[in-house]
Amino acid sequence: MFEQYFKKITEHRSELQTPKMKVPVVFHIGEKLMPGESTLTQLESVASNDAVFHHIAAMADVHSKPGRKNATGTTVTSENFILPQVNDSDPACGMRLVRLDLDETNVTPEQIDAIFQAATKTVPTKKYVGTVLPFGVIIDILRGGIDPLIDYLGIKTKNEALNSIDRGNFFDTPPSRRDIKNLIPSLFLFFAQFRAGIIGAAGNHFLDLMKVTDIIDPEVAEKLNLKKGQYLLMVHCGSGILGQYTMYMFTAKKREHLSTAILMNIGRFFWRTPYRKTINTIAEKIRESDHGKKEPLITFDGSGADGELYMKARKACSNFAHANRATITHNFMKTAEKVLGRELEADLLYDMPHILVSQEEHYDKQVWVHRNGTSRAYGKSRMSDHPVFKDTGEPAFIPTSMSTEAYLCVGQDGNMSSFYSCNHGAGKATKATDDVVPETREELQAKMESRGVKLYNGRSEKVIEQDASQYKRAEDVIESVVENDIVKPVVKLQPISVIMY
């Protein structure tokens, strides 16, 4: 159906534009990584909207997901409009990589096992109550970023604010405490008090202990304080219930659970806010679109009341996503210290969302950038205000699967056609990429252990869908990002221990 509309640019880049499309889709991938027809159909639909600017960038992990309007692994931009349907509904879902003062010489496999056995309780995947935070602290995190959480929990992780996008606070000018209550229903704020420190049961959210197995770029690795044999912590999760429920008010997406719909309606009913007129206007747009079934895409004015309200609510929830990952790191380190009987050091290398909406300059214009399953990957010139990244480029993480290698990379200045974006992983494959495809959790455990990786928790029946056979091959993915000058690999990491639902 689509073959005749593809134009090959290089071995690892091609362009798709059908007669329906207002802008092309540029695929930063080779032929082996191309998605299936359902994903191409989804991309064609999004690219057929007048609001989309220049082109859509599709990365190595591009794939469609049920119930979503836009494919994961894409960056979509608009000159004047915010497009709430093109991003997943978890603001600032993302990953962090944390350097540890642990390596092969000072911790044994038996000790690592003991740490992770204990951490399944202190870093839960699915739980109603996680780390309890006072209501006032929740409000201060949403408006002020990571610093109030650091003060309240006594977080010792180094560089929590410095080595996070936007220095740990998505607001340039923090809103008042009253305005946070006007932006988000009090019921959702109440829930947030009990929901920090939970990885979550959705998708492939995880906590991994990774080991540096190969130094690919020694000069950059040294600047990032990385050594062979060193252990690092990688955390992938988002804003949980707070962000999901809040974004449901702005996004025409089917409620995935009856409980969500009920609580959404209760939260709205008791919500007293001066933004009611704007919220009603947004609700009317959603109704007119038949809850997202109709075309074109719902748009918010980037300089209007609906766009401003959406971005304020989104930024507040994004602050909570960062705080969630910081809490998980803090709780894991306390657990590890208790098991080992000594103090440990954690140093945040970077915390980066891969569900992100921001205003940036591209192609000599200020545009709204929607990264949906892509990470920002600025080169050195765009990171000039950071003391380390100005000499390395912005860190980007590319895990492949929970039993195969991951890569820490840095952004490149020649990354213009991807809007300075990098894929956030290998992405699901259209067919099995491994001869051994587990059919039960027991078979999955055995396969992972044969590779030297141990899975903890793993209670979900769907955890087998996270097996390596379901994901694209690491070597193909890395080849595509290198050939397109998107990022430069710095070190190769191997999973050792994984907590996942």
JOSUL-V328541 format. One record per residue. N is the residue number from 1. RES is the residue in three letters. SS is DSSP state (a for helix, b for strand, c for the rest). NEAR is the number of other C-alpha atoms within 8 Angstrom. Layout:
{{N | RES | SS | NEAR} {N | RES | SS | NEAR}}
This chain:
{{1 | MET | c | 3} {2 | PHE | c | 8} {3 | GLU | a | 5} {4 | GLN | a | 5} {5 | TYR | a | 8} {6 | PHE | b | 10} {7 | LYS | b | 7} {8 | LYS | b | 8} {9 | ILE | b | 8} {10 | THR | b | 6} {11 | GLU | c | 8} {12 | HIS | c | 13} {13 | ARG | b | 13} {14 | SER | b | 14} {15 | GLU | b | 12} {16 | LEU | b | 11} {17 | GLN | c | 12} {18 | THR | c | 9} {19 | PRO | c | 4} {20 | LYS | c | 7} {21 | MET | c | 12} {22 | LYS | c | 9} {23 | VAL | c | 12} {24 | PRO | b | 13} {25 | VAL | b | 14} {26 | VAL | b | 13} {27 | PHE | b | 13} {28 | HIS | c | 15} {29 | ILE | c | 15} {30 | GLY | c | 11} {31 | GLU | a | 7} {32 | LYS | a | 6} {33 | LEU | a | 12} {34 | MET | c | 8} {35 | PRO | c | 10} {36 | GLY | c | 8} {37 | GLU | a | 7} {38 | SER | a | 7} {39 | THR | a | 12} {40 | LEU | a | 10} {41 | THR | a | 8} {42 | GLN | a | 12} {43 | LEU | a | 11} {44 | GLU | a | 13} {45 | SER | a | 9} {46 | VAL | a | 12} {47 | ALA | a | 14} {48 | SER | c | 10} {49 | ASN | c | 11} {50 | ASP | c | 5} {51 | ALA | c | 9} {52 | VAL | c | 15} {53 | PHE | c | 10} {54 | HIS | c | 7} {55 | HIS | b | 12} {56 | ILE | b | 15} {57 | ALA | b | 14} {58 | ALA | b | 13} {59 | MET | b | 14} {60 | ALA | b | 17} {61 | ASP | b | 15} {62 | VAL | b | 13} {63 | HIS | b | 12} {64 | SER | c | 11} {65 | LYS | c | 7} {66 | PRO | c | 4} {67 | GLY | c | 6} {68 | ARG | c | 11} {69 | LYS | c | 9} {70 | ASN | c | 11} {71 | ALA | c | 15} {72 | THR | b | 12} {73 | GLY | b | 17} {74 | THR | b | 14} {75 | THR | b | 15} {76 | VAL | b | 13} {77 | THR | b | 13} {78 | SER | b | 13} {79 | GLU | c | 11} {80 | ASN | c | 10} {81 | PHE | b | 12} {82 | ILE | b | 11} {83 | LEU | c | 12} {84 | PRO | a | 10} {85 | GLN | a | 14} {86 | VAL | a | 13} {87 | ASN | c | 12} {88 | ASP | c | 9} {89 | SER | c | 9} {90 | ASP | c | 12} {91 | PRO | c | 17} {92 | ALA | c | 16} {93 | CYS | c | 14} {94 | GLY | b | 12} {95 | MET | b | 14} {96 | ARG | b | 14} {97 | LEU | b | 12} {98 | VAL | b | 12} {99 | ARG | b | 12} {100 | LEU | b | 12} {101 | ASP | b | 9} {102 | LEU | b | 9} {103 | ASP | b | 10} {104 | GLU | c | 9} {105 | THR | c | 6} {106 | ASN | c | 6} {107 | VAL | c | 9} {108 | THR | c | 8} {109 | PRO | a | 6} {110 | GLU | a | 6} {111 | GLN | a | 10} {112 | ILE | a | 10} {113 | ASP | a | 9} {114 | ALA | a | 9} {115 | ILE | a | 12} {116 | PHE | a | 11} {117 | GLN | a | 9} {118 | ALA | a | 9} {119 | ALA | a | 12} {120 | THR | a | 12} {121 | LYS | a | 7} {122 | THR | a | 9} {123 | VAL | c | 12} {124 | PRO | c | 13} {125 | THR | c | 13} {126 | LYS | c | 9} {127 | LYS | c | 7} {128 | TYR | c | 6} {129 | VAL | c | 7} {130 | GLY | c | 11} {131 | THR | b | 10} {132 | VAL | c | 9} {133 | LEU | c | 9} {134 | PRO | c | 7} {135 | PHE | a | 9} {136 | GLY | a | 6} {137 | VAL | a | 11} {138 | ILE | a | 12} {139 | ILE | a | 11} {140 | ASP | a | 11} {141 | ILE | a | 16} {142 | LEU | a | 14} {143 | ARG | a | 15} {144 | GLY | a | 12} {145 | GLY | c | 16} {146 | ILE | c | 14} {147 | ASP | a | 10} {148 | PRO | a | 11} {149 | LEU | a | 13} {150 | ILE | a | 10} {151 | ASP | a | 8} {152 | TYR | a | 8} {153 | LEU | a | 6} {154 | GLY | c | 7} {155 | ILE | c | 9} {156 | LYS | c | 8} {157 | THR | c | 11} {158 | LYS | b | 7} {159 | ASN | c | 9} {160 | GLU | c | 12} {161 | ALA | c | 9} {162 | LEU | c | 7} {163 | ASN | c | 12} {164 | SER | b | 11} {165 | ILE | a | 11} {166 | ASP | a | 6} {167 | ARG | a | 9} {168 | GLY | a | 15} {169 | ASN | c | 12} {170 | PHE | c | 12} {171 | PHE | c | 11} {172 | ASP | c | 5} {173 | THR | c | 4} {174 | PRO | c | 7} {175 | PRO | c | 8} {176 | SER | c | 7} {177 | ARG | a | 9} {178 | ARG | a | 6} {179 | ASP | a | 8} {180 | ILE | a | 14} {181 | LYS | a | 10} {182 | ASN | a | 11} {183 | LEU | a | 11} {184 | ILE | c | 10} {185 | PRO | c | 14} {186 | SER | a | 9} {187 | LEU | a | 7} {188 | PHE | a | 13} {189 | LEU | a | 13} {190 | PHE | a | 9} {191 | PHE | a | 10} {192 | ALA | a | 11} {193 | GLN | c | 12} {194 | PHE | c | 12} {195 | ARG | c | 14} {196 | ALA | b | 14} {197 | GLY | c | 14} {198 | ILE | c | 14} {199 | ILE | c | 16} {200 | GLY | c | 11} {201 | ALA | c | 10} {202 | ALA | c | 6} {203 | GLY | c | 4} {204 | ASN | c | 8} {205 | HIS | c | 13} {206 | PHE | b | 13} {207 | LEU | b | 12} {208 | ASP | b | 12} {209 | LEU | b | 12} {210 | MET | b | 13} {211 | LYS | b | 14} {212 | VAL | b | 16} {213 | THR | b | 10} {214 | ASP | b | 8} {215 | ILE | b | 12} {216 | ILE | c | 8} {217 | ASP | c | 9} {218 | PRO | a | 8} {219 | GLU | a | 6} {220 | VAL | a | 9} {221 | ALA | a | 13} {222 | GLU | a | 9} {223 | LYS | a | 9} {224 | LEU | c | 8} {225 | ASN | c | 6} {226 | LEU | c | 10} {227 | LYS | c | 9} {228 | LYS | c | 9} {229 | GLY | c | 9} {230 | GLN | b | 13} {231 | TYR | b | 14} {232 | LEU | b | 12} {233 | LEU | b | 13} {234 | MET | b | 13} {235 | VAL | b | 13} {236 | HIS | b | 13} {237 | CYS | b | 14} {238 | GLY | c | 14} {239 | SER | c | 17} {240 | GLY | a | 10} {241 | ILE | a | 10} {242 | LEU | a | 12} {243 | GLY | a | 16} {244 | GLN | a | 12} {245 | TYR | a | 11} {246 | THR | a | 13} {247 | MET | a | 12} {248 | TYR | a | 11} {249 | MET | c | 7} {250 | PHE | c | 10} {251 | THR | c | 10} {252 | ALA | c | 10} {253 | LYS | c | 10} {254 | LYS | c | 6} {255 | ARG | c | 8} {256 | GLU | c | 5} {257 | HIS | c | 6} {258 | LEU | a | 7} {259 | SER | a | 6} {260 | THR | a | 10} {261 | ALA | a | 9} {262 | ILE | a | 8} {263 | LEU | a | 8} {264 | MET | a | 9} {265 | ASN | a | 8} {266 | ILE | a | 8} {267 | GLY | a | 12} {268 | ARG | a | 8} {269 | PHE | a | 6} {270 | PHE | c | 7} {271 | TRP | c | 8} {272 | ARG | c | 7} {273 | THR | c | 8} {274 | PRO | c | 6} {275 | TYR | c | 9} {276 | ARG | a | 8} {277 | LYS | a | 7} {278 | THR | a | 10} {279 | ILE | a | 9} {280 | ASN | a | 8} {281 | THR | a | 9} {282 | ILE | a | 10} {283 | ALA | a | 10} {284 | GLU | a | 8} {285 | LYS | a | 9} {286 | ILE | a | 13} {287 | ARG | a | 8} {288 | GLU | a | 7} {289 | SER | c | 12} {290 | ASP | c | 8} {291 | HIS | c | 11} {292 | GLY | c | 13} {293 | LYS | c | 6} {294 | LYS | c | 8} {295 | GLU | c | 6} {296 | PRO | c | 5} {297 | LEU | c | 10} {298 | ILE | c | 11} {299 | THR | c | 9} {300 | PHE | b | 11} {301 | ASP | b | 11} {302 | GLY | c | 11} {303 | SER | c | 7} {304 | GLY | c | 8} {305 | ALA | a | 8} {306 | ASP | a | 13} {307 | GLY | a | 13} {308 | GLU | a | 10} {309 | LEU | a | 11} {310 | TYR | a | 9} {311 | MET | a | 8} {312 | LYS | a | 9} {313 | ALA | a | 12} {314 | ARG | a | 11} {315 | LYS | a | 12} {316 | ALA | a | 14} {317 | CYS | a | 15} {318 | SER | a | 15} {319 | ASN | a | 18} {320 | PHE | a | 13} {321 | ALA | a | 16} {322 | HIS | a | 14} {323 | ALA | a | 13} {324 | ASN | a | 14} {325 | ARG | a | 15} {326 | ALA | a | 10} {327 | THR | a | 11} {328 | ILE | a | 13} {329 | THR | a | 10} {330 | HIS | a | 11} {331 | ASN | a | 11} {332 | PHE | a | 11} {333 | MET | a | 10} {334 | LYS | a | 8} {335 | THR | a | 12} {336 | ALA | a | 11} {337 | GLU | a | 11} {338 | LYS | a | 8} {339 | VAL | a | 9} {340 | LEU | a | 8} {341 | GLY | c | 6} {342 | ARG | c | 6} {343 | GLU | c | 5} {344 | LEU | c | 9} {345 | GLU | c | 8} {346 | ALA | b | 12} {347 | ASP | b | 11} {348 | LEU | b | 14} {349 | LEU | b | 11} {350 | TYR | b | 11} {351 | ASP | b | 13} {352 | MET | b | 13} {353 | PRO | b | 11} {354 | HIS | c | 15} {355 | ILE | b | 17} {356 | LEU | b | 12} {357 | VAL | b | 8} {358 | SER | b | 7} {359 | GLN | b | 8} {360 | GLU | b | 8} {361 | GLU | b | 8} {362 | HIS | b | 9} {363 | TYR | c | 4} {364 | ASP | c | 5} {365 | LYS | b | 7} {366 | GLN | b | 9} {367 | VAL | b | 12} {368 | TRP | b | 15} {369 | VAL | b | 13} {370 | HIS | b | 14} {371 | ARG | b | 17} {372 | ASN | b | 15} {373 | GLY | c | 11} {374 | THR | b | 16} {375 | SER | b | 14} {376 | ARG | b | 12} {377 | ALA | c | 16} {378 | TYR | c | 16} {379 | GLY | c | 16} {380 | LYS | a | 15} {381 | SER | a | 9} {382 | ARG | a | 8} {383 | MET | a | 12} {384 | SER | c | 9} {385 | ASP | c | 5} {386 | HIS | c | 7} {387 | PRO | c | 7} {388 | VAL | c | 8} {389 | PHE | c | 12} {390 | LYS | c | 14} {391 | ASP | c | 7} {392 | THR | c | 12} {393 | GLY | c | 15} {394 | GLU | c | 14} {395 | PRO | b | 11} {396 | ALA | b | 15} {397 | PHE | b | 11} {398 | ILE | b | 12} {399 | PRO | b | 12} {400 | THR | c | 15} {401 | SER | c | 12} {402 | MET | c | 10} {403 | SER | c | 11} {404 | THR | c | 11} {405 | GLU | c | 12} {406 | ALA | b | 14} {407 | TYR | b | 12} {408 | LEU | b | 13} {409 | CYS | b | 13} {410 | VAL | b | 16} {411 | GLY | b | 19} {412 | GLN | c | 15} {413 | ASP | c | 11} {414 | GLY | c | 7} {415 | ASN | c | 16} {416 | MET | a | 8} {417 | SER | a | 7} {418 | SER | a | 13} {419 | PHE | c | 9} {420 | TYR | c | 15} {421 | SER | b | 14} {422 | CYS | b | 15} {423 | ASN | b | 13} {424 | HIS | c | 14} {425 | GLY | b | 10} {426 | ALA | c | 16} {427 | GLY | c | 12} {428 | LYS | b | 9} {429 | ALA | c | 11} {430 | THR | c | 6} {431 | LYS | c | 5} {432 | ALA | c | 10} {433 | THR | c | 11} {434 | ASP | c | 8} {435 | ASP | c | 6} {436 | VAL | c | 5} {437 | VAL | c | 8} {438 | PRO | c | 10} {439 | GLU | c | 7} {440 | THR | c | 7} {441 | ARG | a | 11} {442 | GLU | a | 6} {443 | GLU | a | 9} {444 | LEU | a | 12} {445 | GLN | a | 10} {446 | ALA | a | 8} {447 | LYS | a | 9} {448 | MET | a | 12} {449 | GLU | a | 9} {450 | SER | a | 7} {451 | ARG | c | 7} {452 | GLY | c | 7} {453 | VAL | c | 12} {454 | LYS | b | 10} {455 | LEU | b | 11} {456 | TYR | b | 11} {457 | ASN | b | 9} {458 | GLY | c | 10} {459 | ARG | c | 6} {460 | SER | c | 6} {461 | GLU | a | 6} {462 | LYS | a | 6} {463 | VAL | a | 12} {464 | ILE | a | 11} {465 | GLU | a | 6} {466 | GLN | a | 11} {467 | ASP | c | 14} {468 | ALA | a | 12} {469 | SER | a | 11} {470 | GLN | a | 13} {471 | TYR | b | 15} {472 | LYS | c | 15} {473 | ARG | c | 9} {474 | ALA | a | 11} {475 | GLU | a | 6} {476 | ASP | a | 11} {477 | VAL | a | 14} {478 | ILE | a | 9} {479 | GLU | a | 8} {480 | SER | a | 13} {481 | VAL | a | 15} {482 | VAL | a | 11} {483 | GLU | a | 8} {484 | ASN | c | 10} {485 | ASP | c | 10} {486 | ILE | c | 16} {487 | VAL | b | 14} {488 | LYS | b | 11} {489 | PRO | b | 13} {490 | VAL | b | 14} {491 | VAL | b | 14} {492 | LYS | b | 14} {493 | LEU | b | 13} {494 | GLN | b | 12} {495 | PRO | b | 15} {496 | ILE | b | 11} {497 | SER | b | 14} {498 | VAL | b | 14} {499 | ILE | b | 14} {500 | MET | b | 15} {501 | TYR | c | 15}}
